[in-house]
């Protein structure tokens, strides 16, 4: 009888002493082989607590870099290193240095969706779930730079009442979601709760019942009494939601909310990565130390 790819992965994983981390937006077949499923920072923190020697990160490049920053003693490999993040690519370390030079007294807060080089230029890192708390903790600062996501910056600014110096970055997948998409789904499912990601446009966040990170969405959908939920984020997360709550119905706000980079990873690529222990993602010691400081400062707050 032929051995399935899944079985081959599990066997090799044991031999390599590897842990498989899978982002919520990955293909169902990849989520099925995960040791841990979650959002980017949550996964990296889980990796740092495991005894595994190898981390297989199924996500996009900046996430594997973050795992490398937090786990310098482990080998971090990606099944497809071409899986990048357009938002992260919209801001370089040189761009940020120029912005900092214009606002020398500003505290710099950066979204986790950034390259390791950009993280090394930050004072504080943040995630979509804790961005409001991080900025609120810095309320006494003269100025606050918030990069790279202009939509998350807008959401945080409205929640805290603090004016932020932003950057013109955004997630193309979340930017595709329009208010009309929500209105259409509400007509079809009038009893459904609407949850959206803060990377969505302000006019989308304004008409949602809840604005939540992917991890917060997964908690909300398990705990809510609502039996129908309209989901305004990358459609991959709905697979996890259905597994967690089979008695509930989930409707994507838009079928077009697909991140092509998140879909590059397949079971075959995971198998090949384990066979060859490639492609390794490494962050230099200097960058890692500086980036780690911004992450640690965030963790002190939240």
C-alpha positions, 0 to 999 in steps of 0.5 A, a space after each residue: 500500500 502506498 505511503 501518503 505524503 502526510 505519513 512521510 512528513 510525520 516520519 521525517 519530522 520525527 527524524 529531523 526533530 522538527 516542529 511544523 508551524 502553520 499560519 491561519 491563512 494556509 491551505 487546508 492540507 497544510 493546516 492538517 499537518 500542523 503541530 501549531 496553527 495561529 498568527 505569526 507572532 503567536 507561532 514564533 513564541 510557541 516555537 521558542 518554547 519547544 525543544 525541537 531543533 528544526 522549525 518548518 514555518 508555513 507562512 510568509 517570509 517575515 514570519 520565518 524571520 521572526 521565528 529566527 529572531 526568537 529562536 537563534 538556536 534552532 534551524 528555521 526552514 521555509 517550504 517556499 521562500 518566495 512566499 513574501 508579504 506585499 505589505 512588508 515589502 512596502 517599507 524598507 529599513 532605509 525608508 524608515 530611517 528617512 522617516 525617523 530623521 524627519 521626526 527625531 523625537 518620535 517613538 517608532 512602533 512597527 507592525 510585526 508584518 515587517 522585515 527583520 531589517 525594519 524591526 531592527 529600526 523600531 522602538 516597539 513591535 506590535 501585532 494586530 491584536 495588541 497594537 492598541 495596547 502598545 500605542 496606548 502605553 506610549 500616550 505620553 510620547 511627543 510623537 509616535 511613528 506607526 508603520 507600515 499599515 495605514 489602515 491599522 494605524 487609522 484603526 489604532 488612532 481612532 481607538 486611542 485618540 492618539 494622532 500617529 505618523 503613518 506610512 502608505 503601506 497596506 495589505 492588498 488582500 484586505 484592501 480588496 474587501 469593500 463595504 458593499 461586500 458586507 452589505 451584500 452578505 448581510 442581506 443574505 444572512 441577516 442574523 450573522 455577526 460581522 467580524 473583520 480584520 483591522 487591516 481592512 479599510 476604515 469604512 469596512 471596520 466602521 460597519 463590522 460588529 467586531 474588529 479582530 486579529 485572526 487569533 482573536 477571531 478564532 477565539 470569538 467564533 468559538 465563544 460567540 452564541 451566534 450561529 452564523 458569522 460573516 468573516 472579513 479576512 483572508 478566507 483560509 482562516 474559515 477552515 480552522 473556524 469550521 473545525 473548531 465550531 462545526 455547528 456554526 456557519 461561516 461566510 467569507 465577506 469576499 471570495 476574492 480575499 485570498 493571499 496568493 503568497 499564503 497559498 504557495 505552500 503545499 504538503 509536497 513542499 513541506 516534505 521536500 523542505 524536511 528532506 533537504 532541510 531547505 530553505 533556511 531563513 537566517 537573520 544576522 546577529 546584529 539585526 536579530 539583537 536589535 529586532 529582538 529588543 523591539 519585540 521584548 519591549 512589546 511583550 513587557 507592555 502586553 
